[in-house]
Amino acid sequence: MFCFLKKLVFLFVLLFTVIPVAAAETEMNAHQIVINLPSRTLQLYSGTTISKEYSVAIGKSGTPTPVGNFYIINKERNPVWIPPGRDYVVASGPDNPLGYRWMEFLPLYGIHGTNAPWTIGMAVSNGCVRMREEDAEELFENVRYGTPIKITYDRIKIDIDSKGQTSMGIYPDIYGYKTITLADVNDKLAEYGCRGFVGEEFILSIIKEANGKQVSFARLQDIKVNDTPLSQRAISVGNKTYIPTWAVATACKSNFIWDDKSQLIWKDNVSFHGEVKGDIIYSSLEDIQKLFSLQQVVEQDNYLELNTYQR
């Protein structure tokens, strides 16, 4: 009997030990760091959402920051620094170039603070990723051992802010790794459902400049039709909002006929103008409401809701 009770106590303790560990692992895995070298940015993700973006300094061309998938393997407050090729140690303090926080992802490579904040945004380090001291301390508190780190070399950066405003920038080829073409930019735009919404002349001009400046070109909105979220988004350029027609028709359990030659949408013997961008047929917001008898119920910066009934 005593042995039986002892086993029960052991299982009870084990159960309530495993649950917090599993919860901690789930919380840890919910965070990810993505560092893009050409843009000199570090993004902290919570799940699939960017919770914070920081400017960083990276390795110079002779000692580039490595590209790949890594993990935080060590964290240290007030690290000491051993200068490369030297036989002395610099203690923690204002003369230490590692600042007061160290997050290691490879032996001798880490994300850290700096005593030279004016270098942030530059390619000047021996391969480490420098952050402003206050940023490094904030990041240090939000990540754990094992947090994934993805270091990329993506010269094309598309940003969508909290209001759905979408911008694109082409960053300099700091390490001479990759030349950007028109096709590369169109492929990147396609990932965001924006292929066909940016003119060729505009794309070629920002490729030529490659100054890293983000230029706004559209506003994206998530769409819900009859309480059904759509996988495709509304895209506004200038004063016109484009709505993915097939996606709305499916949500409304309706149909239409597309005349590709005349670029017309036919429904109930009435025609409406349509446009193909990428491989998607779009209608204007005004026409989509007429096509499927939809009322605009809710519109926010990054959200649009349409219904065939009044709430």
N, C-alpha and C positions, 0 to 999 in steps of 0.2 A: 504493500500500500504506500509506504514512504517513497519507494522508487517511482511509483506511478505519479504521485503528487509532485515529486521532484521534476519529472519529465514535463508535467503540465506547466509548472512554473517556468521551466526552460523555454518551452514553446511560446508561452505568453510573453516573456522578455524578448525572445527572438522576433516575434511578430511585431511588437511595438518598437523594435530597433530598426527593422527593415523598412517600415513605412516611412519614418522621417528621412532615411537615406534615399529611398526611392523618390520622395518628394523633392529632396535637395537636388538629385540628379535631373529630375524633370525641369526644375527651375533653372539649373545650370544650362541644360540643353536648349532652353528657350532663348538664350542669348547667343548672339554671334557677332563677331567683329569682321567688317569688310574694309580693307584698305585698298584704295585705288591709287597706284603710284603716279600716273600722269597728272591726275587732278590734285594730288597731295591731300587726300581726304581720308578720314577714318570714320566709318559709320558704325554705330552700335545698334544692332537689331534686337527687338524683343519679339520673338516669333518671326513673322514676315513684315513687321512694321519697323521703320527706322525711328528709334527713340531719340537719337542725338547724332549730330554730325560735327566733327572737329577738323580743323586744319592741322596738318602735321608737316614735319620736315622728314625727308627720306635720304637714302644713300646717294652719294654723288656718282657720276658715271663710272669712275674707276673702282668704286666699291658699292655696287648697286644693292638695294634691298631685294632679297630673294622673292620670287613669285611662287605661289603654291598654296596648299592647304596645311595649316598648322594648328597647334593647340597651345594654350597657356600651360607651360610646364613648371613655371616657378614664379612666385610673387614675393617681392621684398620691399619693405619700407626702409628708407635711409640706406640705400646700397652704397658700397664702396666701389671705386673705379680703379682698375689697373690699366694704365695707358698701354696700347699695343706696342710691343717690342721693348717695354721698359721694365725695370725691376723694382718699382716702388708702387705704393698704394695711395690713392687719394681718398681720404675719409669723407663721410657724408658731411655736407655743408655747402656754403655758397660757391666754393671753388670746384665742386663736383659736377661735371657735365651731364651726369645721369639724373640730376635733380634729386627728388626725395621719394620717387616711386619707380619700381622696376617690374615689368611683366614680360618674362622670357618666353619665346616661342621656338627658339633653336639655341643650341649652345653658342654663347657670345652674341646672340641677336635678341633684341627685346624692344618693347614699347616702353618709353620712359619719359620723365620730365626733363627739363633743361634749365641751365643757368644762362642760356642765350636765346631768349624768347624772340628776338628779332630774326632768327633764322627760320622760324616757322613759315611754311609755304615754299621752302627752298629745297634743293637737292644738294645737301652739304655733309651728310653724316658718313660714317664708315659702314653703313648698312642698316643701322637701327632706325626705329621710327620715333622721332622726337615729338613731344606734345608740350604745350604751355603747361607750366607746373600745376595750375589750378585744374586744368583739364585732365592731366594725368592722375591727379589725386581723386577726381570725381570718377573717372573710368575704373580706377583701382578698386573702388568700393562697390562697383556694379558688376564685376566679373569675378569668376572663380577659376580654380585649377580645372583644366580640361575644357574651358570655353573655346569653341572653334574660332580660328582666325583664317580668313581667306584673303590672300594678297593677290590682286589682279593688276593687269596692265591694259586697261581699257581706255583708249584715247577718246572714245565717244561717250559722253555722259548726258543722260536724259534725266531731268529732275521733275517731279510732280509735287507741288507744295500742298499744304492743307486745304487750300481753296481750289485745287484742281488745275492751277496754272502750270503749264508744261513748258519747259525750256530745254534747249540743247546747246552743248558746248563741245568743241574739238580741242583737245589739249596737246601741247607740244610733245614730240617724240623724244623725251629726255634721254632715253638709253639707246635710241636708234633701233628699237625692236620691231616697229610696225608702221607701215605706210597705210594711210586711210584713203579709200576710194569711195566714189559715189555709191557703188553697190553695198559697201560696208555700212554706210549711213542709212540707206534704205532698209537694210536687214535689221538694223537696230530700231528704226522707227516701226518696223513691222512687229517687233516684240511687244510694243506698247499699243498696237492697233492704229498707228498714225501714218502708215505708209500711204503716200499719195496726197497728204495734207501739207507737205512742204515742197516748194518749187525747186527744180534742179539748180537754177541760178543761185538761189539762196544757199543751198547745200554746198555748192562749189565755192562760194565766197567764204563760208566759215571754215571749209577745209583748207583753203589757201591761207587764211589768217592764222588758224590754229593757235589762238591766243588764250584759250580756256575760258573765255567770257561766255556765260550762259545767256542765250537769247530766247525770249519767249516766242512761241509760235502758235499755241492753242490752249484751250481749257478743256479738261476731261471731266465728265460726270458719270458716276455710276447710275444705272437706270433700273427702276422697278416698274413693271407693267402688270396690273391686276394682281398685285402682291407677289409677283414672280421676278426675282432678280435676274437680270440679263448678264450673260458672260461678256458681251460687247458693250462699249461705252458710247455715250454721246460725246461728240467732239465739236467745239465751237471755235470758229476762226473768224475774226472780225465780228460782224453783227449776225452771222448765220450759224445756226446749230444744226449739225448733221446727226440723224438718227439711223441706226442700222435696221433696215426695213424688214428683212426676213426674221430677225430675232424678235421684233415686235409682233409680226404676223403670227409667229409660233406661240407667243405668250397669249395672244388674243384668239388662238385656235381659228385663225382665218387664213386667207390665201390671196394671191394676186398674180398677175401675168407680167413678166418683164420682157420688154422689147429692147434687145441690146442695140439694134441698129439705130433706133430713134431715141434711145435712152429715156423711154417712157415706162411708167408703171401703170398698169390697167387694172381697175377693180370696179365691178358693177357698171361697165361701159363708160367709165369716167377715167381720164388719163391724168397722171401727175408726173412732173419731171423728176428723174432720179439721176444719181451720179455714182459711178463705180470708182472706189478708191481702194487700192490694194486689190483684194478680191471680194469686197463687200459692197452691196448696194445700199446707198444712203438716200434718205429723203429729208427735206427740211422739217423742222419741228411743227410748223404750221400744217404742212401737207400730211404728216404722219397722224396728226389729230383728226384730220378730215377722212383719211383713208380708213381708219379703224374706230371712228367715233369715240375718240379718247378725250378726256378732260385732264388738264394739267392740275394736279392736286397739290404737289409739293415741289418747290425748286429751291435748292440751296446752292452754294458755290460749287460743290463737288457731288451733288446728288439731284436726281430728277425722278419724280414719281408720276405715272400716268395711269388712269383707270377708265374703264368703260362705264363706270357707275359713280354716282355722287355719294361721298361718305357723309 
